[in-house]
Amino acid sequence: MAGPDFSERLKQLDATLTSIEQVLDLDRIRAEIADLGEQVAAPDLWDDQANAQRVTGRLSVLQSELERVTGLRSRLDDAEVLAQLATEEGDSASQAEADSELDRLTKSIEALEVRTLLSGEYDERDALVTIRSGAGGVDAADWAEMLMRMYLRWAERHKYPTEVYDTSYAEEAGIKSATFAVRAPYAFGTLSVEQGTHRLVRISPFDNQGRRQTSFAAVEVVPVLEQTDEMDIPEEEIKVDVYRSSGPGGQSVNTTDSAVRLTHLPTGLVVAVQNEKSQLQNKNTAMVILKARLLAITRAEEKATLDEIRGDVMASWGDQMRSYVLNPYQMVKDLRTDYEEGNPSTVLDGDIDGFVEAGIRWRRSAVVT
């Protein structure tokens, strides 16, 4: 039957959800949805494609956000009714169902609460993620590829579309670097806490003596820019190189010079894109990525050194933010938040929500204090 523990948990969840509803301001969201709906209905909407994409994209995000909150409120109300009926009828099966639903609601509401902590200017944007191998030779290149898979699996678990722009393969195994986009509301705000150096300790599969190896990889996360964020970059500041796309082992995967590499001469930033067959498409995409990274530099210059801004962390001893230990014991631990998991396999398969949520709360508390 619904005991005091169930009632107290229900009361706490109701208070948390009410606070979330107030922070999100549902009336404001409904008003903006109505306004955007009128704009979408306008016959000349697509005369300006950039604005049309912005309007329709914003409308989709707000509708999804509203449905998520109202859906949780409805489920919470239903759980309370189910528990009351179980008590009145002495139905233990219904009470067990209500308890299970309350467990699921707790996780969903806690995740939504974390979303309300993402209030930065670019937090609701898509994310551009770049992973680079660091110290550790071939193991580091393999580790960089494992990290890339981890984030792509995380996106897949959440049904977030992704797009891989460039992958630079290492000679023996793994990757030197890779850049990909995660297309989802608040992808940047969510994944930005993953930026830093990730450390792996394991028995090296590339060492015929079976010795333990420590390797490092760096993760950089920047927001995807919108049309209104465009920054002008003088042509003379950009060096453009074209080449053939390549796959693992260096083999050519394209018979034309369609891959594009842009170098921003003042900063030394390099962006390469080879996912499209069209050189023009690759160049346009590379420009989007370059501008996003330059924006990140511009916004961070006041509080970090240039190396930190560019994400060019050393990816070596002394600057890691998370350790993944596969041997002599099994554990993944975030060194900033102290959050840890004892099953590295599930983490490396994309189950990183616990680390992400702990990182967002840690960052918010650091700002407040």
C-alpha angles and dihedrals in degrees: 000000000000103000132185091274092058092045092049093049090048091050092050093048091048090052092048093049091047089053090050091050090053094048093048091044099219093199089058091048092050091049092050091047089054091050093047090046089059090050091050090051092055111112093223096051095113094048083090104041096185091054092043091055091048093050096045092043093050091047091052092050094050094046090051091048093050093047090050094053097041090046091055091048090052092048091049091052091047091051090054092050091047091052092049092051091047090054094047094048098035090236109161093182092057091047091052089051090051091050091051092048090050089054090052092046091051091058093044095048093046089052091050090048089057089053090060088060090064101089102137120128094255100026095109094054129102114267133241110206123194122187123192129185115238137180115350107069117230091356089058091051090050090047091052089055091048090053092049090053090048093057094042089051089049089054091046091052089056093041091242114156116238134193124199110213103179139000122188107198123212119233100246104024142331128017138297091210144336137191125202139161128234110207110206140106109277092005091138096047090047099046097037089085088063092066114116141057120324118201126206126196117188146124102283114243086203096057112086089202092059096235125165114258132197116206137172141211131183125226122203123187126189132167123258110246126234127217091264091057094059114141122197116240115188112239092233089062093061128074113200122204126179126199143152119284114250136200135201113326091019097280116154115253095181132048094210134061094254101134114097131206120192122195119194100212100202094055103021092235112158125199124182128186127183107153097104127064091223117083090208093053091049091049092050091049091047089053091053091052093045092051091048091053092045090051089052089052093048093050095046100044093095095060109027143041119259094255091054092046093053092049089240092141114165091247090214143096117329103024105063119128098192135026125208109195119189096163142069085007135002119252144122114205132179108219094206100050101022088229110148143178127203098211111068092178094066091043092051088049089063104273095133102127092110091056093045094050092046089049093051092049091046092051092048092050090048090054093047094049 
